[in-house]
Amino acid sequence: EDGTGRIQCLGGAVLHGALGIGGQLLPVKPGNAPSAEPIGVKTRIAGHRQDFTVLDMTQDRYFTVTAVLRAVTPRTYLYFEEGIEPPDVVDQFARRVEEVLDRVLPEMGVEWRPGIDGDSRLSILHARIPGVAGYFSATDSYPRAIRRTSNERLMLYINVGAVPSDSTGYYSVLAHELQHLVHWWADPDEETWVTEGLSEWMSDRLGYPQGVTAFQRRPEISLVN
C-alpha cells in the first residue's frame, strides 16, 4: 500500500499504511490529518454521479469506480456502481441501513462526526470489489495532497458480488465495517485482532453471527495471529 492509512476489511487482508510523501512516516490519528481546502457542504441529491478510488486487494492496485447516488438518508449516501441496480424497494433498504447505524453507534459510545469534506453523511459504495466482502480505509480522512487515493469523506465499501445488498450477509458486513470506522475515531492505534474481534462481535450483537459461526467451525485458527 502506497502511504494511504490503515485499511480494515472483511474477507481479505488487513493492510497498514505508514509511508507518506517522500517516504516520511505519518501517524494515522484522526486529529493529525491536515485540513483540506474549505468546501461548502451541500447535500448531494439522488442521481449524482461520482468517481471513487477503490482498492483491488487481489492485485494490490487501485482502480476507479463511477457510481450513481441512489438514495440519501439523514446520515448516509448510498452509491451504486454504474450498471448495478439497487434493491427494488430502495427506500425500505435505506431505512434498514439507518437502523444499523442506530444500533451500532450507541454500542460504541462514540459521537458521530463529519468527514474531511465537512459532510456528516457516510458514503457507502456498493460495487464489484475483488478480494473482500467490504472494507473501511482511514485514508479517506486525509486530503489527496497527503494520501493520493483518498476519497476525502466518511466512507465504507461493500462488494455486492460477495454480499448482495439487502441480504443478511450485507447487514453483517455493514455492521462489521461501521465498527471499524467508529473504533478508529476512538483509538486509531488499536491492535488489529481487537478491532476485528469487536467488528465480529458487533455483527453478532445485531443478529448476524456469520463470523462467529465460522470460528466455531474452525476453532484451531488463532484469533490473534
Secondary structure as UniProt FT lines:
FT   STRAND          7..10
FT   HELIX           21..23
FT   HELIX           30..32
FT   TURN            46..47
FT   STRAND          49..56
FT   TURN            57..60
FT   STRAND          61..72
FT   STRAND          76..81
FT   TURN            82..83
FT   HELIX           90..108
FT   TURN            116..117
FT   STRAND          122..127
FT   TURN            130..131
FT   STRAND          134..137
FT   HELIX           138..141
FT   TURN            144..146
FT   TURN            148..149
FT   STRAND          155..159
FT   TURN            160..162
FT   TURN            165..166
FT   HELIX           168..186
FT   TURN            188..189
FT   HELIX           192..205
FT   TURN            206..207
FT   HELIX           210..217
FT   TURN            219..220
//
